[in-house]
Amino acid sequence: MDLVFCGTPRFAVPTLERLVEAGFHVQLVVTQPDKPRGRGLELAASPVKLCAMTLGLPITQPDKIKKNEELQAQLAELNPEAIIVVGYGRIIPQWMIDLPRFGNLNLHASLLPKYRGAAPIQWAIASGETVTGVTIMRIDAGLDTGDILQQRETPIGDDDTAETLAPRLAAIGATLMVETLRGLQAATMVAVPQDHALASLAPILKKEDGLIDFRRPARQICDRLRGFQPWPGGFTSFRGKGLGVGLVRSFMPAVGSAGGPGSVTITADHLLVECGAGTQLELLEVQPEGKKRMAARDFVHGYHPSTGDRLGGL
């Protein structure tokens, strides 16, 4: 089967590798332009571009695709049977949707229609889900609203973060994409419309999503901290300065605190914070503004928080 592959991030790399491994003919890889990174702001290639170069595949990096006549002519000449889209980072225009025989197939990192949007892995963990998965869907003009071809579930572990879960989902999705294409070739694949009434959104993350609201129950705060790794992470304030929050442990019910959400209790070098619903967090690692991350006991010894102090503006 002749394919065009559109993708950019590391999450997309396993799918590209598996397609080539499985013998599909990837005629062209479309990825975003090189972007400045690091202190020197030197241009850096996307993970998909680096993978495509290793595999010896043709690459194009258009700035825009919606009204790109050159790209449209190039893809029309290639006439792929399917266009594979994994984290490309651009809205697929109608002319691309209409082009291939089998459509534009997207690997989405959730069990659609749940968590439509740019950050499904992060929001699934942050919302306390215990199961997630991947979906292969046929792209239409909506936001992750297309018909479903295949899905596969996987559990979310108590210690999973967005960083640990993403590679597992990428590997599952790569295998599922190959299975889906073979099913389309064999005419055994049946597309199923999504139930839009069950849809939920997973919007792109913003810095303020990492601001800890201690009025939430401790377990919810833990889930959000796990989901929002590595960015935006979790943060609050202490004595008017920023305080990043790393590792935490949740307790229910709260012990030895009655100052309300955000109030601190210090016990034998342990840093405890009262949360909502009568729960409590133990902060295990923190990062004072302008400093390196440190263990909570070092923070207690160096910054001398007292029982009754408060974190955040609550």
Backbone as CSV, one residue per row, in Angstrom:
resi,resn,N_x,N_y,N_z,CA_x,CA_y,CA_z,C_x,C_y,C_z
1,MET,0.839,-1.197,0.000,0.000,0.000,0.000,0.871,1.242,0.000
2,ASP,0.568,2.181,-0.884,1.305,3.443,-0.948,0.760,4.399,0.103
3,LEU,1.654,4.975,0.911,1.260,5.836,2.020,2.030,7.146,2.000
4,VAL,1.405,8.182,2.546,2.093,9.403,2.946,1.948,9.489,4.457
5,PHE,3.031,9.829,5.148,3.024,9.894,6.614,3.202,11.338,7.066
6,CYS,2.279,11.819,7.910,2.367,13.165,8.473,2.533,13.064,9.978
7,GLY,3.645,13.555,10.507,3.877,13.489,11.949,5.054,14.348,12.337
8,THR,5.147,14.648,13.628,6.220,15.509,14.114,6.883,14.993,15.385
9,PRO,6.145,14.673,16.461,6.793,14.409,17.747,7.309,12.980,17.883
10,ARG,7.980,12.752,18.994,8.514,11.421,19.301,7.409,10.362,19.321
11,PHE,6.208,10.759,19.764,5.083,9.828,19.840,4.788,9.190,18.483
12,ALA,5.083,9.900,17.393,4.769,9.402,16.051,5.821,8.454,15.496
13,VAL,7.007,8.444,16.074,8.122,7.685,15.511,7.856,6.179,15.441
14,PRO,7.348,5.540,16.515,7.107,4.092,16.418,6.166,3.700,15.280
15,THR,5.159,4.523,15.001,4.247,4.201,13.907,4.974,4.243,12.572
16,LEU,5.777,5.274,12.338,6.536,5.352,11.088,7.474,4.156,10.955
17,GLU,8.165,3.820,12.021,9.098,2.676,11.980,8.360,1.371,11.678
18,ARG,7.210,1.148,12.332,6.470,-0.100,12.137,5.898,-0.205,10.731
19,LEU,5.467,0.913,10.169,4.933,0.878,8.807,5.997,0.430,7.811
20,VAL,7.189,0.973,7.964,8.288,0.589,7.071,8.674,-0.873,7.307
21,GLU,8.751,-1.242,8.579,9.096,-2.615,8.961,8.110,-3.619,8.359
22,ALA,6.824,-3.225,8.340,5.772,-4.123,7.870,5.673,-4.180,6.356
23,GLY,6.479,-3.388,5.675,6.521,-3.471,4.221,5.636,-2.500,3.477
24,PHE,5.047,-1.544,4.176,4.251,-0.529,3.487,5.197,0.457,2.780
25,HIS,4.722,1.004,1.682,5.545,1.915,0.882,5.255,3.352,1.310
26,VAL,6.119,3.902,2.147,5.967,5.290,2.588,6.623,6.180,1.537
27,GLN,5.774,6.801,0.719,6.269,7.590,-0.407,6.865,8.924,0.034
28,LEU,6.322,9.470,1.140,6.735,10.813,1.569,6.420,10.981,3.044
29,VAL,7.315,11.659,3.758,7.089,12.028,5.154,6.920,13.543,5.212
30,VAL,5.788,13.974,5.766,5.492,15.397,5.934,5.630,15.723,7.414
31,THR,6.509,16.646,7.744,6.727,17.010,9.146,6.910,18.526,9.241
32,GLN,6.807,19.046,10.456,6.895,20.495,10.619,8.332,20.988,10.401
33,PRO,8.478,22.259,10.029,9.823,22.816,9.813,10.692,22.732,11.062
34,ASP,12.012,22.682,10.841,12.953,22.717,11.959,12.696,23.957,12.804
35,LYS,12.829,23.800,14.131,12.535,24.917,15.033,13.732,25.215,15.925
36,PRO,13.907,26.491,16.311,15.021,26.840,17.194,14.820,26.254,18.585
37,ARG,15.879,25.676,19.119,15.813,25.079,20.456,17.108,25.355,21.199
38,GLY,17.010,25.255,22.535,18.192,25.395,23.369,18.624,26.834,23.531
39,ARG,19.700,27.008,24.276,20.206,28.356,24.564,20.636,29.095,23.312
40,GLY,21.255,28.351,22.398,21.741,28.990,21.180,20.671,29.177,20.128
41,LEU,19.469,28.649,20.405,18.348,28.747,19.459,18.734,28.233,18.075
42,GLU,19.514,27.163,18.061,19.878,26.548,16.791,18.708,25.724,16.275
43,LEU,18.558,25.672,14.957,17.462,24.911,14.368,17.649,23.425,14.631
44,ALA,16.564,22.786,15.075,16.612,21.357,15.385,15.493,20.645,14.632
45,ALA,15.808,19.474,14.099,14.824,18.686,13.357,13.868,18.002,14.317
46,SER,12.662,17.736,13.847,11.684,17.007,14.648,12.107,15.548,14.765
47,PRO,11.629,14.840,15.801,11.934,13.409,15.911,11.519,12.611,14.676
48,VAL,10.390,12.972,14.075,9.943,12.257,12.873,10.907,12.505,11.712
49,LYS,11.395,13.728,11.564,12.349,13.997,10.486,13.625,13.179,10.683
50,LEU,14.121,13.132,11.911,15.338,12.360,12.187,15.123,10.884,11.877
51,CYS,13.953,10.367,12.234,13.620,8.975,11.935,13.552,8.744,10.430
52,ALA,12.899,9.644,9.717,12.761,9.504,8.262,14.119,9.539,7.571
53,MET,15.009,10.398,8.077,16.358,10.457,7.507,17.084,9.131,7.716
54,THR,16.945,8.563,8.910,17.571,7.268,9.199,17.030,6.171,8.282
55,LEU,15.736,6.238,7.998,15.088,5.225,7.158,15.261,5.509,5.669
56,GLY,15.851,6.657,5.322,16.074,7.005,3.928,14.808,7.363,3.177
57,LEU,13.853,7.986,3.880,12.571,8.328,3.265,12.558,9.776,2.789
58,PRO,11.858,10.073,1.688,11.717,11.467,1.237,10.973,12.293,2.289
59,ILE,11.378,13.558,2.435,10.827,14.427,3.484,10.436,15.763,2.877
60,THR,9.312,16.306,3.355,8.969,17.692,3.052,8.512,18.364,4.333
61,GLN,8.787,19.672,4.457,8.491,20.407,5.691,7.791,21.733,5.378
62,PRO,6.566,21.677,4.904,5.878,22.919,4.546,5.521,23.753,5.775
63,ASP,5.582,25.072,5.626,5.159,25.968,6.702,3.653,25.880,6.916
64,LYS,2.915,25.818,5.821,1.457,25.732,5.872,1.002,24.671,4.887
65,ILE,-0.192,24.125,5.132,-0.672,23.091,4.219,-2.065,23.391,3.662
66,LYS,-2.836,24.256,4.321,-4.236,24.456,3.926,-4.358,24.935,2.489
67,LYS,-3.588,25.955,2.112,-3.657,26.503,0.754,-2.302,26.390,0.067
68,ASN,-1.670,25.244,0.252,-0.340,25.006,-0.300,-0.487,24.254,-1.630
69,GLU,-0.476,24.995,-2.714,-0.696,24.385,-4.030,0.430,23.428,-4.417
70,GLU,1.646,23.761,-3.997,2.794,22.897,-4.321,2.646,21.540,-3.646
71,LEU,2.284,21.547,-2.345,2.091,20.282,-1.628,0.903,19.520,-2.207
72,GLN,-0.157,20.248,-2.521,-1.345,19.600,-3.074,-1.009,18.885,-4.380
73,ALA,-0.238,19.538,-5.247,0.163,18.919,-6.512,1.075,17.716,-6.276
74,GLN,1.979,17.846,-5.285,2.905,16.752,-4.977,2.148,15.515,-4.499
75,LEU,1.191,15.711,-3.598,0.445,14.566,-3.067,-0.487,13.982,-4.127
76,ALA,-1.057,14.851,-4.963,-1.927,14.353,-6.025,-1.147,13.462,-6.995
77,GLU,0.089,13.860,-7.271,0.928,13.056,-8.173,1.292,11.720,-7.532
78,LEU,1.579,11.729,-6.226,1.900,10.482,-5.521,0.679,9.565,-5.441
79,ASN,-0.506,10.168,-5.291,-1.772,9.427,-5.233,-1.725,8.297,-4.193
80,PRO,-1.438,8.620,-2.921,-1.353,7.570,-1.901,-2.714,6.926,-1.657
81,GLU,-2.692,5.665,-1.231,-3.947,4.983,-0.885,-4.449,5.407,0.492
82,ALA,-3.536,5.866,1.345,-3.920,6.388,2.663,-2.874,7.404,3.105
83,ILE,-3.328,8.389,3.876,-2.429,9.329,4.533,-2.506,9.053,6.027
84,ILE,-1.360,8.794,6.634,-1.290,8.467,8.052,-0.891,9.724,8.812
85,VAL,-1.670,10.093,9.834,-1.436,11.328,10.588,-1.259,10.979,12.066
86,VAL,-0.079,11.301,12.612,0.200,11.042,14.032,0.880,12.275,14.616
87,GLY,0.127,13.075,15.352,0.711,14.232,16.026,1.375,15.212,15.082
88,TYR,0.801,15.404,13.909,1.450,16.289,12.935,1.468,17.741,13.418
89,GLY,0.380,18.172,14.062,0.362,19.527,14.604,-0.248,20.561,13.686
90,ARG,-0.904,20.126,12.618,-1.613,21.020,11.715,-3.001,20.438,11.447
91,ILE,-3.980,21.321,11.240,-5.312,20.868,10.859,-5.252,20.352,9.425
92,ILE,-5.788,19.162,9.211,-5.764,18.558,7.874,-6.858,19.186,7.026
93,PRO,-6.499,19.820,5.889,-7.499,20.493,5.050,-8.355,19.495,4.276
94,GLN,-9.469,19.979,3.783,-10.416,19.106,3.092,-9.807,18.457,1.861
95,TRP,-8.937,19.187,1.159,-8.360,18.594,-0.050,-7.513,17.359,0.270
96,MET,-6.879,17.350,1.457,-6.126,16.155,1.868,-7.072,15.046,2.314
97,ILE,-8.147,15.436,3.003,-9.131,14.447,3.458,-9.723,13.696,2.267
98,ASP,-9.967,14.424,1.188,-10.631,13.843,0.019,-9.694,13.048,-0.888
99,LEU,-8.393,13.188,-0.704,-7.440,12.654,-1.690,-7.328,11.126,-1.711
100,PRO,-6.997,10.458,-0.597,-6.674,9.038,-0.701,-7.910,8.124,-0.630
101,ARG,-7.761,6.997,-1.225,-8.826,5.991,-1.296,-9.317,5.563,0.090
102,PHE,-8.385,5.310,1.004,-8.757,4.841,2.343,-8.860,5.975,3.359
103,GLY,-8.655,7.199,2.920,-8.804,8.345,3.805,-7.530,8.696,4.549
104,ASN,-7.650,9.658,5.458,-6.567,10.068,6.344,-6.784,9.378,7.682
105,LEU,-5.867,8.520,8.058,-6.014,7.718,9.282,-5.170,8.324,10.386
106,ASN,-5.817,8.614,11.502,-5.155,9.284,12.622,-5.028,8.346,13.811
107,LEU,-3.835,8.309,14.390,-3.635,7.629,15.678,-3.840,8.657,16.779
108,HIS,-4.885,8.467,17.579,-5.196,9.393,18.667,-5.002,8.676,19.993
109,ALA,-4.359,9.356,20.947,-3.956,8.712,22.197,-5.032,8.774,23.275
110,SER,-6.253,8.376,22.907,-7.315,8.209,23.901,-8.349,7.260,23.318
111,LEU,-9.296,6.878,24.149,-10.416,6.059,23.697,-11.539,7.002,23.287
112,LEU,-11.456,7.474,22.055,-12.468,8.410,21.566,-13.866,7.795,21.700
113,PRO,-14.871,8.655,22.007,-14.858,10.122,21.931,-14.333,10.849,23.176
114,LYS,-13.795,10.116,24.156,-13.224,10.789,25.328,-11.898,11.438,24.965
115,TYR,-11.669,12.609,25.523,-10.406,13.334,25.424,-10.015,13.664,23.988
116,ARG,-10.938,14.331,23.299,-10.617,14.906,21.997,-9.755,16.145,22.216
117,GLY,-8.732,16.310,21.403,-7.913,17.505,21.521,-6.440,17.199,21.546
118,ALA,-5.658,18.214,21.927,-4.203,18.179,21.764,-3.461,17.439,22.869
119,ALA,-4.089,17.235,24.034,-3.356,16.665,25.175,-4.131,15.526,25.831
120,PRO,-4.493,14.481,25.080,-5.326,13.414,25.649,-4.635,12.594,26.728
121,ILE,-3.338,12.361,26.574,-2.621,11.563,27.582,-2.584,12.318,28.903
122,GLN,-2.235,13.584,28.849,-2.115,14.396,30.064,-3.452,14.512,30.792
123,TRP,-4.528,14.777,30.038,-5.815,14.996,30.685,-6.444,13.705,31.189
124,ALA,-6.158,12.583,30.555,-6.674,11.308,31.065,-6.097,11.013,32.445
125,ILE,-4.778,11.218,32.600,-4.154,10.996,33.910,-4.632,12.039,34.906
126,ALA,-4.644,13.301,34.486,-5.038,14.387,35.383,-6.476,14.242,35.857
127,SER,-7.303,13.572,35.077,-8.711,13.388,35.443,-8.949,12.141,36.277
128,GLY,-7.877,11.415,36.591,-8.004,10.257,37.465,-8.438,8.981,36.770
129,GLU,-8.329,8.923,35.446,-8.699,7.697,34.735,-7.766,6.548,35.128
130,THR,-8.314,5.344,35.168,-7.503,4.152,35.448,-7.273,3.325,34.185
131,VAL,-7.998,3.653,33.128,-7.843,2.974,31.837,-7.857,4.033,30.741
132,THR,-6.986,3.864,29.768,-7.020,4.707,28.572,-6.730,3.817,27.380
133,GLY,-6.258,4.379,26.299,-5.959,3.563,25.140,-5.683,4.416,23.928
134,VAL,-5.745,3.784,22.761,-5.519,4.489,21.500,-6.659,4.191,20.548
135,THR,-6.861,5.113,19.625,-7.912,4.981,18.614,-7.310,5.250,17.245
136,ILE,-7.649,4.415,16.290,-7.383,4.719,14.887,-8.703,5.194,14.289
137,MET,-8.721,6.450,13.848,-9.960,6.994,13.283,-9.681,7.594,11.910
138,ARG,-10.747,7.711,11.151,-10.660,8.344,9.839,-10.973,9.831,10.009
139,ILE,-10.035,10.678,9.673,-10.175,12.118,9.899,-11.304,12.692,9.056
140,ASP,-12.122,13.550,9.702,-13.096,14.343,8.967,-12.832,15.810,9.285
141,ALA,-13.794,16.682,8.993,-13.566,18.116,9.147,-13.629,18.585,10.595
142,GLY,-14.065,17.749,11.529,-14.187,18.150,12.931,-12.918,17.901,13.718
143,LEU,-12.978,18.217,15.024,-11.851,17.987,15.923,-11.956,16.594,16.520
144,ASP,-11.222,15.640,15.945,-11.206,14.250,16.438,-12.602,13.646,16.465
145,THR,-13.401,13.968,15.457,-14.794,13.513,15.424,-15.046,12.400,14.414
146,GLY,-14.019,11.948,13.720,-14.199,10.988,12.633,-14.575,9.597,13.103
147,ASP,-14.981,8.764,12.133,-15.388,7.395,12.436,-14.211,6.576,12.962
148,ILE,-14.518,5.676,13.899,-13.505,4.850,14.555,-13.314,3.547,13.774
149,LEU,-12.055,3.211,13.499,-11.723,1.954,12.839,-11.296,0.885,13.844
150,GLN,-10.441,1.273,14.783,-10.020,0.320,15.817,-9.656,1.076,17.088
151,GLN,-9.765,0.363,18.231,-9.331,0.892,19.516,-8.654,-0.214,20.318
152,ARG,-7.767,0.198,21.208,-7.144,-0.772,22.119,-6.910,-0.111,23.468
153,GLU,-7.277,-0.812,24.534,-7.176,-0.274,25.890,-5.850,-0.657,26.550
154,THR,-5.477,0.131,27.557,-4.347,-0.203,28.428,-4.579,0.464,29.778
155,PRO,-4.170,-0.184,30.876,-4.381,0.425,32.194,-3.437,1.601,32.433
156,ILE,-3.878,2.524,33.268,-3.020,3.606,33.761,-2.610,3.228,35.176
157,GLY,-1.322,3.039,35.411,-0.839,2.671,36.735,-0.878,3.840,37.708
158,ASP,-0.882,3.528,38.989,-0.920,4.575,40.016,0.277,5.509,39.932
159,ASP,1.396,4.993,39.443,2.611,5.801,39.362,2.875,6.339,37.956
160,ASP,1.991,6.063,37.032,2.188,6.537,35.664,2.134,8.058,35.604
161,THR,2.979,8.614,34.777,2.915,10.027,34.418,2.726,10.109,32.910
162,ALA,2.518,11.313,32.408,2.414,11.479,30.960,3.696,11.001,30.268
163,GLU,4.823,11.124,30.944,6.102,10.711,30.354,6.248,9.202,30.275
164,THR,5.678,8.454,31.232,5.800,6.992,31.198,4.710,6.358,30.346
165,LEU,3.539,6.988,30.299,2.416,6.409,29.562,2.537,6.625,28.055
166,ALA,3.042,7.777,27.640,3.099,8.105,26.210,3.857,7.063,25.378
167,PRO,5.044,6.599,25.799,5.745,5.601,24.974,4.964,4.289,24.843
168,ARG,4.258,3.882,25.899,3.459,2.658,25.819,2.328,2.819,24.808
169,LEU,1.641,3.963,24.858,0.557,4.207,23.921,1.083,4.304,22.489
170,ALA,2.251,4.908,22.323,2.839,5.024,20.988,3.121,3.641,20.392
171,ALA,3.639,2.726,21.215,3.944,1.372,20.746,2.674,0.597,20.416
172,ILE,1.663,0.709,21.275,0.381,0.041,21.019,-0.242,0.590,19.739
173,GLY,-0.201,1.911,19.602,-0.793,2.548,18.426,-0.101,2.170,17.136
174,ALA,1.221,2.002,17.180,1.965,1.624,15.979,1.526,0.261,15.469
175,THR,1.395,-0.684,16.389,0.935,-2.019,16.017,-0.497,-1.977,15.491
176,LEU,-1.333,-1.185,16.146,-2.733,-1.100,15.749,-2.888,-0.461,14.369
177,MET,-2.022,0.495,14.036,-2.087,1.122,12.720,-1.799,0.106,11.618
178,VAL,-0.795,-0.733,11.847,-0.476,-1.770,10.863,-1.654,-2.726,10.700
179,GLU,-2.255,-3.149,11.819,-3.411,-4.040,11.766,-4.573,-3.391,11.006
180,THR,-4.779,-2.103,11.248,-5.878,-1.390,10.598,-5.674,-1.329,9.092
181,LEU,-4.473,-1.005,8.665,-4.196,-0.924,7.224,-4.362,-2.287,6.555
182,ARG,-3.935,-3.325,7.234,-4.105,-4.666,6.645,-5.587,-5.039,6.574
183,GLY,-6.352,-4.599,7.584,-7.794,-4.834,7.547,-8.466,-4.083,6.420
184,LEU,-8.005,-2.858,6.145,-8.548,-2.088,5.028,-8.202,-2.750,3.692
185,GLN,-6.976,-3.249,3.596,-6.565,-3.942,2.381,-7.436,-5.173,2.120
186,ALA,-7.765,-5.863,3.216,-8.545,-7.099,3.103,-10.054,-6.850,3.090
187,ALA,-10.447,-5.576,3.184,-11.873,-5.198,3.202,-12.622,-5.826,4.373
188,THR,-11.917,-5.975,5.520,-12.562,-6.536,6.721,-12.761,-5.478,7.812
189,MET,-12.355,-4.260,7.559,-12.418,-3.195,8.558,-13.723,-2.420,8.414
190,VAL,-14.451,-2.299,9.523,-15.721,-1.576,9.516,-15.586,-0.322,10.376
191,ALA,-15.877,0.842,9.803,-15.805,2.104,10.543,-17.095,2.310,11.328
192,VAL,-16.928,2.777,12.591,-18.068,2.987,13.482,-18.129,4.459,13.871
193,PRO,-19.286,5.124,13.686,-19.387,6.539,14.081,-19.209,6.713,15.584
194,GLN,-18.633,7.839,15.983,-18.499,8.158,17.396,-19.848,8.594,17.967
195,ASP,-20.022,8.330,19.268,-21.184,8.845,19.992,-20.789,10.210,20.543
196,HIS,-21.186,11.260,19.859,-20.742,12.603,20.227,-21.259,13.031,21.597
197,ALA,-22.332,12.415,22.080,-22.874,12.756,23.401,-21.918,12.360,24.521
198,LEU,-20.988,11.453,24.235,-20.034,10.985,25.250,-18.687,11.701,25.160
199,ALA,-18.595,12.703,24.305,-17.311,13.361,24.056,-16.859,14.201,25.251
200,SER,-15.555,14.226,25.466,-14.931,15.155,26.415,-13.702,15.738,25.737
201,LEU,-13.212,16.861,26.270,-12.135,17.597,25.611,-10.828,17.517,26.387
202,ALA,-9.741,17.544,25.653,-8.393,17.547,26.228,-7.620,18.684,25.571
203,PRO,-7.902,19.918,25.972,-7.296,21.071,25.293,-5.793,21.155,25.526
204,ILE,-5.117,21.899,24.675,-3.683,22.103,24.824,-3.392,22.687,26.202
205,LEU,-2.330,22.211,26.828,-2.011,22.638,28.185,-1.513,24.079,28.214
206,LYS,-1.861,24.769,29.284,-1.392,26.130,29.527,-0.602,26.146,30.828
207,LYS,0.262,27.145,30.974,1.077,27.255,32.179,0.210,27.229,33.433
208,GLU,-0.933,27.929,33.388,-1.761,28.040,34.592,-2.418,26.726,34.993
209,ASP,-2.420,25.732,34.101,-2.966,24.424,34.481,-2.145,23.787,35.597
210,GLY,-0.870,24.191,35.710,-0.008,23.629,36.746,-0.158,24.281,38.112
211,LEU,-0.924,25.374,38.205,-1.120,26.042,39.491,-1.960,25.152,40.406
212,ILE,-1.434,24.811,41.557,-2.111,23.886,42.466,-3.192,24.609,43.256
213,ASP,-4.387,24.077,43.198,-5.514,24.577,43.984,-5.714,23.607,45.144
214,PHE,-5.270,24.006,46.333,-5.324,23.101,47.477,-6.733,22.863,47.987
215,ARG,-7.722,23.515,47.381,-9.102,23.197,47.717,-9.537,21.874,47.095
216,ARG,-8.790,21.401,46.116,-9.067,20.077,45.547,-8.662,18.989,46.532
217,PRO,-9.299,17.814,46.488,-8.824,16.684,47.291,-7.396,16.299,46.894
218,ALA,-6.666,15.771,47.859,-5.253,15.448,47.633,-5.064,14.504,46.450
219,ARG,-5.957,13.535,46.290,-5.810,12.584,45.197,-5.919,13.286,43.843
220,GLN,-6.838,14.232,43.721,-6.967,14.983,42.470,-5.708,15.772,42.158
221,ILE,-5.125,16.364,43.187,-3.886,17.124,42.986,-2.774,16.194,42.515
222,CYS,-2.676,15.017,43.117,-1.666,14.031,42.698,-1.853,13.652,41.229
223,ASP,-3.093,13.394,40.851,-3.367,13.006,39.463,-2.950,14.108,38.495
224,ARG,-3.258,15.361,38.839,-2.884,16.465,37.966,-1.363,16.607,37.878
225,LEU,-0.671,16.428,38.984,0.787,16.500,38.960,1.369,15.400,38.075
226,ARG,0.784,14.200,38.115,1.260,13.094,37.277,0.983,13.378,35.807
227,GLY,-0.194,13.937,35.542,-0.569,14.182,34.159,0.200,15.318,33.523
228,PHE,0.578,16.296,34.325,1.198,17.500,33.779,2.724,17.448,33.819
229,GLN,3.281,16.231,33.645,4.726,16.062,33.506,5.061,15.890,32.028
230,PRO,6.129,16.494,31.525,7.077,17.342,32.247,6.657,18.808,32.331
231,TRP,5.588,19.170,31.599,5.156,20.572,31.583,3.643,20.615,31.572
232,PRO,3.014,21.525,32.301,3.595,22.618,33.107,4.027,22.212,34.510
233,GLY,3.941,20.925,34.845,4.303,20.496,36.193,3.291,21.016,37.199
234,GLY,3.748,21.196,38.434,2.893,21.741,39.478,3.631,22.832,40.232
235,PHE,2.917,23.894,40.593,3.581,24.972,41.313,2.578,25.702,42.195
236,THR,3.112,26.358,43.215,2.334,27.180,44.125,3.229,28.347,44.530
237,SER,2.965,28.949,45.674,3.841,30.023,46.162,4.034,29.868,47.661
238,PHE,5.163,30.383,48.144,5.482,30.342,49.572,6.160,31.657,49.942
239,ARG,5.543,32.371,50.868,6.059,33.670,51.306,6.315,34.610,50.133
240,GLY,5.373,34.603,49.186,5.414,35.555,48.085,6.289,35.167,46.921
241,LYS,6.932,33.998,46.979,7.781,33.548,45.879,7.292,32.200,45.364
242,GLY,7.603,31.931,44.091,7.163,30.695,43.471,7.784,29.476,44.122
243,LEU,7.014,28.389,44.149,7.500,27.126,44.695,6.999,26.003,43.796
244,GLY,7.931,25.396,43.061,7.574,24.240,42.246,7.371,23.024,43.139
245,VAL,6.465,22.152,42.736,6.161,20.953,43.514,6.444,19.738,42.648
246,GLY,7.333,18.867,43.142,7.684,17.653,42.421,6.920,16.464,42.952
247,LEU,7.624,15.553,43.584,6.990,14.343,44.103,6.113,14.664,45.309
248,VAL,4.974,13.968,45.385,4.052,14.146,46.505,3.493,12.786,46.910
249,ARG,2.878,12.764,48.095,2.176,11.577,48.567,0.865,12.058,49.176
250,SER,-0.233,11.396,48.868,-1.530,11.862,49.365,-2.001,11.025,50.553
251,PHE,-2.747,11.694,51.444,-3.303,11.037,52.616,-4.766,11.416,52.767
252,MET,-5.534,10.498,53.305,-6.922,10.791,53.639,-7.243,9.981,54.893
253,PRO,-7.719,10.558,55.977,-7.966,11.997,56.135,-6.694,12.752,56.535
254,ALA,-6.796,14.075,56.577,-5.678,14.903,57.009,-5.387,14.662,58.473
255,VAL,-4.109,14.763,58.827,-3.689,14.536,60.214,-2.985,15.779,60.731
256,GLY,-3.404,16.268,61.872,-2.678,17.321,62.579,-2.751,18.686,61.943
257,SER,-3.801,18.962,61.154,-3.914,20.268,60.528,-5.365,20.708,60.550
258,ALA,-5.597,21.953,60.847,-6.967,22.471,60.855,-6.997,23.916,60.368
259,GLY,-5.995,24.283,59.565,-5.909,25.668,59.114,-6.581,25.923,57.790
260,GLY,-7.167,24.894,57.188,-7.808,25.053,55.898,-6.869,24.734,54.753
261,PRO,-7.406,24.575,53.529,-6.582,24.212,52.370,-5.394,25.148,52.169
262,GLY,-4.235,24.546,51.973,-3.004,25.295,51.777,-2.187,25.469,53.038
263,SER,-2.755,25.167,54.200,-2.008,25.351,55.456,-1.000,24.227,55.638
264,VAL,0.140,24.584,56.211,1.292,23.688,56.329,1.387,23.119,57.741
265,THR,1.761,21.846,57.812,2.123,21.215,59.084,3.508,20.615,58.935
266,ILE,4.403,20.930,59.852,5.763,20.380,59.834,5.871,19.349,60.951
267,THR,6.197,18.110,60.601,6.383,17.058,61.608,7.621,16.253,61.244
268,ALA,8.635,16.319,62.103,9.864,15.532,61.937,10.402,15.606,60.508
269,ASP,10.621,16.820,60.039,11.179,17.079,58.706,10.217,16.778,57.563
270,HIS,8.984,16.409,57.869,7.995,16.149,56.817,7.181,17.415,56.572
271,LEU,6.907,17.690,55.295,6.183,18.893,54.894,4.794,18.481,54.410
272,LEU,3.788,18.739,55.238,2.417,18.337,54.957,1.574,19.567,54.636
273,VAL,0.658,19.428,53.690,-0.206,20.533,53.287,-1.650,20.055,53.287
274,GLU,-2.519,20.826,53.939,-3.933,20.476,53.987,-4.581,20.760,52.639
275,CYS,-5.445,19.841,52.234,-6.153,19.966,50.959,-7.655,19.884,51.204
276,GLY,-8.416,19.869,50.116,-9.864,19.827,50.243,-10.371,18.470,50.680
277,ALA,-11.640,18.432,51.081,-12.332,17.201,51.473,-11.636,16.468,52.604
278,GLY,-10.983,17.228,53.505,-10.350,16.615,54.666,-9.157,15.745,54.347
279,THR,-8.426,16.100,53.281,-7.273,15.302,52.862,-5.984,16.101,53.013
280,GLN,-4.874,15.430,52.788,-3.576,16.057,53.014,-2.556,15.524,52.031
281,LEU,-1.633,16.397,51.613,-0.503,16.014,50.774,0.781,16.102,51.580
282,GLU,1.668,15.153,51.361,3.041,15.322,51.823,3.874,15.691,50.604
283,LEU,4.539,16.836,50.662,5.424,17.242,49.581,6.777,16.577,49.805
284,LEU,7.229,15.806,48.827,8.486,15.066,48.948,9.638,15.793,48.271
285,GLU,9.340,16.527,47.193,10.344,17.327,46.485,9.735,18.667,46.106
286,VAL,10.492,19.728,46.304,10.027,21.063,45.930,11.164,21.813,45.250
287,GLN,10.825,22.918,44.609,11.832,23.735,43.929,11.539,25.205,44.180
288,PRO,12.225,25.805,45.152,12.031,27.244,45.393,12.424,28.054,44.162
289,GLU,11.793,29.189,43.993,12.038,30.055,42.845,13.530,30.368,42.703
290,GLY,14.071,30.111,41.521,15.472,30.398,41.235,16.454,29.381,41.773
291,LYS,15.958,28.282,42.349,16.830,27.255,42.930,16.604,25.909,42.247
292,LYS,17.484,24.948,42.580,17.329,23.594,42.066,16.290,22.836,42.895
293,ARG,15.778,21.782,42.301,14.837,20.925,43.033,15.547,20.298,44.223
294,MET,14.823,20.195,45.335,15.426,19.646,46.545,14.423,18.786,47.296
295,ALA,14.947,17.914,48.155,14.089,17.109,49.016,13.368,18.019,50.004
296,ALA,12.171,17.603,50.418,11.380,18.420,51.329,12.118,18.679,52.643
297,ARG,12.861,17.711,53.139,13.566,17.912,54.411,14.621,19.005,54.278
298,ASP,15.265,19.089,53.098,16.249,20.163,52.891,15.553,21.525,52.820
299,PHE,14.369,21.541,52.248,13.590,22.776,52.209,13.192,23.198,53.626
300,VAL,12.773,22.223,54.427,12.374,22.518,55.811,13.551,23.101,56.589
301,HIS,14.736,22.503,56.417,15.915,22.977,57.150,16.422,24.319,56.627
302,GLY,16.288,24.542,55.298,16.868,25.745,54.723,15.948,26.953,54.736
303,TYR,14.637,26.717,54.661,13.678,27.825,54.540,12.805,27.987,55.784
304,HIS,12.877,27.016,56.680,12.222,27.085,57.991,10.735,27.422,57.928
305,PRO,9.962,26.678,57.118,8.506,26.867,57.194,8.001,26.401,58.553
306,SER,6.944,27.015,59.012,6.379,26.690,60.313,4.963,26.137,60.158
307,THR,4.570,25.308,61.106,3.179,24.866,61.121,2.282,26.097,61.189
308,GLY,1.295,26.129,60.329,0.403,27.292,60.252,0.707,28.200,59.078
309,ASP,1.918,28.079,58.486,2.191,28.813,57.253,1.259,28.318,56.156
310,ARG,1.180,29.100,55.093,0.242,28.741,54.023,0.934,28.792,52.668
311,LEU,0.592,27.811,51.833,1.062,27.782,50.458,-0.034,28.322,49.544
312,GLY,0.353,29.059,48.527,-0.604,29.582,47.581,-1.355,30.775,48.117
313,GLY,-2.292,31.245,47.315,-3.023,32.442,47.689,-4.394,32.166,48.277
314,LEU,-4.604,30.910,48.719,-5.940,30.559,49.233,-6.151,31.113,50.634
